[in-house]
Amino acid sequence: MRTNKLTLAALFVALGTMTSHLVSIPIGVARAFPVQHTINVLSAILLGPTYTVLNAFAISVLRNILGVGSLLAFPGSMIGALLAGVFFTKTHNKIYTLIGEVIGTGIIGAIVVYPVANFILGQKVAALFFVVPFLVSAVVGGLAGYLFIKGLERKLDFK
């Protein structure tokens, strides 16, 4: 493992764990937490898919241990992280990275979360119940990550 990647990954995990619950958007009975998606996009661009998925997993574990997360964070954040990382690795296009995060979390992750909510947590919800909140969260957070990296590129004059 490269020291700089490991250090940046640890920084993302710390930021995600400590700030994810501070920014939330109420959507009906659900709440959207866009910081995780910001970190997924930044991590996908700067670190690649493996670190991005591991970051999402570590943040989900730590947030659950600290009592500020739920089991629903695992599939949503990790699938979005994987798609964002793979899309960036294959295309080196930051917009596609954002799209990967939105599709992975907002659509696929939201559908995969249904059995977790229904059978493990005992929440009786419709199969597509989480799509809207997950989509909103992924779009807002992913866009924040995209805009942050574009601003950083412009400020530091690199691509």
N, C-alpha and C positions, 0 to 999 in steps of 0.2 A: 504494500500500500504506500502510496506517495504521501509524505507528511503534509504537504500543502492541501491535498484533497481531504485527508482525514481531519485536518484542523478546520477547514471550511465546513465540512459535514457536521462536525461537532458544534460549530457556531450556529448552523441552521437548526440543529436539533434543540439547542438551548433556546434560541429565539422562538422557535415554534412551540416549544413546551411552555415557555413563560408568557407568550403574548397571544396565543391562539384564542383563548377565552376572553380576552379584553375587547376584541372587535367582533361584534356579532350583529346580525341583521335578522330581526324577527319576521318570519314568514308563516303566517297562520299559527299552528301549534308547534311548528319547528323553528329552529334558529340556524342561520347560516353563519359559519365561521370562516371567512375568506383568507385568513393569514396562512393557513396550511397550503392553500392553492398558490399563493404568492411564493412561498418557499419551494413548492414543487416545481414551478416554472423556473425560478432562479437556479435551483439545484440541477434540474435537467440540463440547462444550458451550460452551467459551470462545472458540473461534476459527472454527468452521464446517468444512464438509467439504473445501474446497480446501486450507486450511492443514493440516488433519489428515492428508490423504493425502500432502502434501509433507513433513510432519514424519516420517511413517512411512517414506517413501522415503529421506529424508536420514539417518535413524537406521540404516536397513538398509545404506546405502552406507558410512557411517562405520564401523559395526561390522564389515563385511566387510573394509574397508581395514585396520582395526586387528587383524584376525584373531580377533575374538571373536563373529563372526556367521556365518551361512551363507546360501546363496542361497535357502533355504526361507523366510527371513524376508520376502522381498519380496512374494510373493503373499499370504501369510497376513496380514501386518500392514497392507498397503495395502487389501485388500478389506474387512477389519474396520474400518479407519479410514473408508473411504468410506461403508459402511453406517451406522456410528455417526453420522457427520456428517450424512448425508441424513436418517436417522430423527429426529435432534434438530431439524434445520432444518424438517422437515415437521410435527413434533408438539410441539416444545418440552417433551417429556416425558423426564426423565432415565432412567427405567426403560426406555423404548423405545430410548434411546441405548445402554444396557447390552445390551439384546437385539440391537441391530444389530451391536455388536461381537462378541457371541457367535456369532451366525449367520454374519456375514461372515468371521470368522477360524476359528471352531471347526468350521464345516461347509463353507462354500463354499471358503474358503482352504485348508482341509485337503485337499479334493478336487483343487483346482487345483494344489497342490504335487506331486501324484503324478507328472505328466510331468517336472517339474523334477528330482525325486529319481531317477526311473527312467532318463531319457534323458540328462540333463546331468550329474548326479552319479554315475550308474552304480549307485545303490542299488536292488537288486531287492526291492521291498516290495509288499504288496497295495495295491490302489487306495484302500482306506479306512483304511490303516494309521495315518495321521496324525490321524484324526478325534479319537480319545480324548485324545492329548496336547495337541492344539490346543484342544479344548473345555475341558479342565481349565485350561490356561493362560489362555484368554480369560475364563472364568468367574471365576477367582481375581483376575486383574488388573483386569478390568472392574468387578467388585464393589468392589475397593479404590478405584478411581477414583470410582465412584458414592458410596461412603461418605465419601470425602474431600471431594467437592463438597457433599454434604449436611451434613457437619460444618462446613464453611466457611460455608455459608448460615446455619446455626443460630448459629454464633459471631459472624458479622458482621451477622446479622439482615437478609438479603436473599434474593431468589429469582431 
